[in-house]
Amino acid sequence: MRTRSGCERRFEAEWRAVAEEIRDLPGCLRQDLVRDADDPRSYLVISDWSDRERLDAFGRSDLRDRLLRVIRELRESADRHTYDVLHSVPSRPGEQT
């Protein structure tokens, strides 16, 4: 997502409030808001769900529309993509610096 100019702090606060409500939904495992280090108006929302059916059900819900209403007003653009994690490779203990 890309916020409208000057809306960054409010966007972050509103996202946090919405995430606090979404976290209690069945199937929601985790949510992250990531900001582009070179463009402070660009964000990536990462949402991890137990299964695609629960994610899609939330994506079609009236609750989603209600929760994201303010966020939509604060953003300039947005794209939605769904990815499946294929592999995760954690660092080895003792090799972190």
C-alpha positions as a printed NumPy array, in Angstrom:
array([[  0.   ,   0.   ,   0.   ],
       [  1.042,   3.549,  -0.558],
       [ -0.354,   6.213,   1.745],
       [ -1.446,   9.672,   0.783],
       [  1.185,  12.299,   1.524],
       [  1.18 ,  13.277,   5.191],
       [ -0.999,  10.322,   6.271],
       [  1.781,   7.947,   7.283],
       [  1.47 ,   8.196,  11.077],
       [ -2.316,   8.044,  11.035],
       [ -2.204,   5.092,   8.627],
       [  0.117,   3.213,  10.992],
       [ -2.109,   3.954,  13.994],
       [ -5.279,   2.935,  12.151],
       [ -3.632,  -0.227,  10.833],
       [ -2.617,  -1.142,  14.378],
       [ -6.178,  -0.641,  15.66 ],
       [ -7.604,  -2.789,  12.861],
       [ -4.954,  -5.476,  13.398],
       [ -5.906,  -5.642,  17.084],
       [ -9.446,  -6.625,  16.044],
       [ -8.42 ,  -8.997,  13.258],
       [ -6.014, -10.873,  15.542],
       [ -8.941, -12.449,  17.402],
       [-10.58 , -13.897,  14.286],
       [-10.498, -17.668,  13.839],
       [ -7.515, -18.622,  11.713],
       [ -5.55 , -15.383,  12.021],
       [ -2.037, -16.306,  13.134],
       [ -0.027, -13.118,  12.67 ],
       [  0.014,  -9.694,  11.027],
       [  2.96 ,  -7.473,  10.199],
       [  3.138,  -3.938,   8.872],
       [  6.408,  -3.325,   7.033],
       [  7.538,   0.087,   5.739],
       [  9.811,   0.538,   2.746],
       [ 13.179,   1.79 ,   4.051],
       [ 13.604,   4.044,   1.005],
       [  9.997,   5.234,   0.615],
       [  8.28 ,   5.963,   3.946],
       [  4.869,   6.162,   2.251],
       [  5.032,   2.566,   0.966],
       [  3.968,  -0.329,   3.182],
       [  3.619,  -4.068,   2.957],
       [  1.025,  -5.851,   5.07 ],
       [  1.851,  -9.475,   5.803],
       [ -1.003, -11.488,   7.231],
       [ -0.551, -15.152,   8.124],
       [ -3.658, -17.375,   8.348],
       [ -4.11 , -21.018,   9.269],
       [ -5.711, -21.796,   5.912],
       [ -6.838, -20.166,   2.674],
       [-10.534, -20.712,   3.402],
       [-10.44 , -18.565,   6.541],
       [ -8.42 , -15.859,   4.819],
       [-10.837, -15.772,   1.888],
       [-13.863, -15.747,   4.201],
       [-12.453, -12.699,   5.988],
       [-11.599, -11.106,   2.633],
       [-15.262, -11.32 ,   1.555],
       [-16.76 , -10.266,   4.891],
       [-18.67 ,  -7.151,   5.863],
       [-16.37 ,  -6.989,   8.888],
       [-13.349,  -6.504,   6.605],
       [-15.13 ,  -3.726,   4.742],
       [-16.02 ,  -1.983,   7.995],
       [-12.557,  -2.348,   9.548],
       [-10.667,  -1.145,   6.482],
       [-12.897,   1.836,   5.655],
       [-10.599,   4.423,   7.295],
       [ -7.446,   2.774,   5.955],
       [ -8.827,   2.994,   2.412],
       [ -9.271,   6.749,   2.852],
       [ -5.625,   7.133,   3.924],
       [ -4.056,   5.227,   1.059],
       [ -3.215,   6.334,  -2.427],
       [ -2.993,   2.843,  -3.914],
       [ -3.03 ,  -0.815,  -2.961],
       [ -2.508,  -4.251,  -4.489],
       [ -3.475,  -7.571,  -2.939],
       [ -1.604, -10.801,  -3.506],
       [ -1.775, -14.142,  -1.721],
       [  1.355, -16.252,  -1.356],
       [  2.061, -19.698,   0.039],
       [  5.247, -20.106,   2.097],
       [  7.241, -22.906,   0.494],
       [ 10.36 , -22.893,   2.649],
       [ 11.709, -21.136,   5.722],
       [ 15.343, -21.468,   6.692],
       [ 16.179, -20.111,  10.148],
       [ 19.701, -19.116,  11.071],
       [ 21.772, -21.597,  13.032],
       [ 22.158, -20.943,  16.767],
       [ 25.318, -19.03 ,  17.509],
       [ 25.756, -17.729,  13.956],
       [ 23.766, -14.524,  14.38 ],
       [ 25.701, -11.266,  14.572]])
